């Protein structure tokens, strides 16, 4: 089968990771690199192993010149909305780095743009692509009625660059992975959240690098997140340390090894599930399959928006000191998206939505 011709936008640190992944995947062909910094784009082409790969600063122009069939949006979060929107309106499906956009309002705009153009926009929530997480969900399914799920996350990375200058860096840039995984494991969506965030005195981040949140999920399940990005010593996995409690037992996953469950003294032995691949390589494989098959992939923007809504609600809770209802976040974002939308077809799609939650769930694939 002919490789899918992809254009990558963004050749920075994360962009280089994607360039290596694309180069290693026989089902895709990198036909161009777009970056506002042409030197970075040229360095990206060399990193990809082919300095002759065309580079440019304009997505639409380079896509037309190279015959690109899809776009990888590996830009910083503030650029996700304009870049993805430009690609969709150029008639190209998009696989983008998380978050879907900088705000829920912008993410809803992109979901409506995907509807209006009929093109796929999939968000690479890469830590869902982990067979151990899949196995953990299988263990959780064997616990009967679920009462609670918790994640403890403690790391101390020194990134430099934009992350260390971000507002709410932990919640927006890292906790979204855990929030998204919680939705995957529980197979339910959040209802409300109470959250506090803070920045320890020794933190090297400008924004809050620590947070604790309690989410209420459907069926009265609680999800508790306790995280820090400035916690040196005895660090957890990048995936966090997980515990789920149910009516007949408990399931555990340390984030790096196979999960387990204890069913009141008996080891759980859930059925196995198909491999989903690993991190961004798994996301890329899923995207290519979706483009070719027309199937809705895990991570399609309508399904992914709720993970970003969890982040935005948690941040709103830290600002107000109040419990935040997720549906209120969605409805406010919908109003903002309608007011800001400049494309008639996208605004028309947004205007057809009644309940935002229902509009989003209508496009989510059944697990």
Secondary structure, 3 states (H helix, E strand, C coil): CCCEEEEEECCCHHHHHHHHHHHCCCCEEEEEEECCCHHHHHHHHHHCCCCCCEEECCHHHHHHHHCCCEEEECCCHHHHHHHHHHHHHCCCEEEEECCCCCCHHHHHHHHHHHHHHCCCEEEECHHHCCHHHHHHHHHHHCCCCEEEEEEEEECCCCCCHHHHHCCCHHHHHHHHHHHHHHHHHHCCCEEEEEEEEECCCCCCCCCCCEEEEEEEEHHHEEEEEEEECCCCCCCCCCCCEEEEEECCEEEEECCCCCCEEEECCEECCCCCCCCCCCHHHHHHHHHHHHHHHCCCCCCEHHHHHHHHHHHHHHHHHHHHCCCEEHHHHHHHHHHHHHHHCCCHHHHHHHHHCCCHHHHHHCCCCCC
